[in-house]
């Protein structure tokens, strides 16, 4: 039984005769069973719906998951008399949990490993090493940290939850026979900062995929934030807007997937999903030709703009020293950054710009023209309206901290509120395009229904294309997305991790949830511990499927101690027009009355004003409002600030994948990307947003997850010790463990065995492969030895010396020849200081193993079997650093044997030098004393092996 919902009234019976629901929401998660179903087309969902039965809809695809029954009565589905009745009664999304046969052993093994680890540490504390106390103390500290960090990572995974959107129900509830829809408005934010490092063609494809998404046209508005202020970006978007008049109707007519043209035309096969197959081939050929012309124009823009500007400047007869302006195609000077920088027209110093590229469409369908000589494509049965498209470049001035991406997102939030003020916001990076046209609908499913008014954001997993087949640097990171984030959905919700996140607008304005229930469906008792009623949830105006929305009464709008604002009005800035939009966006119902989209000159001028460089001075933006400042990972801390207020979040993973982006497959760019993330995590830990001190509205295990994500870079300090000191012990003769006993081996076996079994179970329910799990471990070691260590040093420097940390933008522009090899960038070597530590670790482990081998051959150590374990651990370290070794070898790394040859060469040379240079090992190595020492050292090494092999918990 689900916990009672405050302020919820019963709604009337559905048309199909379904039972009433106490939550008061017509679209709810109160009843029904969950099934694994993709967000697919309406036709696909109708097929699934046709097999609806009481308690389950369609077939369960994954044997690891079982439905969660959240119904308040046993007969909610009992009255369903057919497919339509089942649709009336079904929730808009379904919830699943792991089957007990997997979940119960998983939980038990976590505690078994915890007990074994505790006993292991106790044994280590009781068995000191008097010959090397510093080594013993340091190793104990490292063991404690590894166990603690493992526990931080494992505890939030105690209750994984899977939620699946049901698009058939969504369509029946909100889409009407006349082609209109009652779905709430949605503003999509796309951010870019450099059209060179972030290829402008990728940005254009992202915009085109958004415009072509399957969402009500009049309720979908796209905003592009250009922090460079360059004319190149604007004119590329203008070209995209022109091409969209052909591309979007083509996608609608033929049900094209994916709807990013570049990715679509790169497909080797084109399975047809539309209803005009006889026209498809000709239409596709025509659109492909137009797209090739579009790409040619995009690629020529930089040259055309420069040539045009030179022509205008020459005609103006400028004198020496006068600034050379950049000119637009209509013969006016560009207000943003010029090609030749000058005052008020350079990077970090230019005016604000807000330009509407595509106006807001009408609210009625507009069919296209039939085929003709001028228009060979027949769009007579296709709605040719396009969503609104707005270009925004916020003002930048010297002396102002523009707060990087977080500042750009806050400026977009204010500008979009003045122009469209949709209740929901989706943010995407410029290299991410919509791969599944149903993605927006799938995300909205989790914002509607029972308790959905307490959901602050919906996080989609990040998927990437262009990654090499072996995923050498773990770009996909599916262990985190499909394991950790899905598990957090069973608590208070996944962490906000950047692109692909759907927000409820009022959460960015400082509003608190209408009630607190951090327990969720699987920990309902926790909801009572932290329950706090904030305001009554109004009854929704849509009581039956297909009903028209009705304007909510003013009394139902959320009201706080500052009127309709949760904070003093001055905290929002000096714009009255912006402040007036907040009450309309703050209505807790997602079906607020339709507001006219402002697009006149006054509204545009106001949008420019709220993006001014000085607008946020003495306001709450960046602290209490919007995206939070003070860290390079503004995403994590922004989501954290929402969670500590009691808001929840949800995880939405669909197939085909919702969004697909471009990942840096070059080793250097990948390391700098991880450096930025890990530095931002530590910045949060050393700030007032430290999760240790968060409010009591934060779920206890959610707090553990935030502690883990803000402390994981500290692992570098201990991992570097464990990847170097054991190898050096072969040379020094001092080992971590002096005399291992039988219990030592027992504890170690349990610790390692339970780790492997837990990994197998996690791989099973997360839906990832063992190879992905191991590749993730390989890059974890590479990152820990390089980026994590650098992050710790940088943040310590910032805290001690009060110095800001600056980062360069991750380049997505390939440096290799992609025409000959799509993964050419993988083998381009760009040396950086981050590579020094992993190289040293590789050399130390090779040399240590070689010395041990030489000592056995030379008779210094007679019991070579006791050395084999330590050498095996050294090669275990080298195997984890193998992808890094391939990366630094560049083109030679294409042949994996080369890496092994270099390692073997270094090993042999070191061993030969040790044997043939007498002063290294001293005289009399064949004597009794030396033999005794060799026996003693070998025994020590065996102890060290067994201990150190545990080093990666």
Secondary structure, DSSP 8 states (H G I E B T S, - for coil): -----TT-------TT-----TT--SS-SSSS---------HHHHHHHHHTEETTEES----TTEEE----SSTTTTTT--SHHHHHHHS-SEEEEEE-HHHHHHHHHHHHHHHHHHHHHHHHHHHS--GGGHHHHHHHHHHHHHHHHHHHHHHHTTTT-EEEEE-HHHHHHHHB-TTS-B----EEEEEEES-TTTTTHHHHHHHHHHHHTSSS-GGGEEEEEEETT-BHHHHHHHHHHHHHHHHHHHHHHHHT-SS--HHHHHH-S-----SS-HHHHHHHHHHHHHHHHHHHHHHHHHHHHHHHHHHHHHHHTT--TTS----B-TTS-B-SSB-SS-BTTEETTEE--EEEEEE----SS--B-----SS--S--TTSB----EEEEEE--B-TT----HHHHHHHHHHHHHHHHT--SEEEEEETT-EESSTTHHHHHHHTTSSTTGGGEEEEEE--EEES--TT-TT--S-HIIIIIIIHHHTTTT-----SSSEEEEGGGGGT---SS---STTT-HHHHHHT----S-----S--STT-------GGGS--BTBBTBSS-GGGG-S-HHHHHHHHHHT-SSTT--------SHHHHHHHHHTT-TTTTTTSSBTTTBSS--SSS-HHHHHHHHHHTTT-EEEEE--SS-SEEEE---SHHHHHHHHHHHHHHHHHHHTSTT-GGG--TTS-HHHHHHHHHHHHGGGHHHHHHHHHHHHHHHHHH---S-SS--HHHHHHHHHHHHHHHHHHHHHHHHHT--HHHHHHHHHHHHHHIIIIIHHHHHHHHHHHHH-----------S--S-TTT-TTGGGG-----TTHHHHHHHHHHHHHHHHHHHHHHHTTSS--THHHHHHHHHHHHHHHHTHHHHHHHTGGGGGSHHHHHHHHHHHHHHHHHHHHH-HHHH-S-TTSHHHHHHHHHHHHHHHHHHHHHGGG--
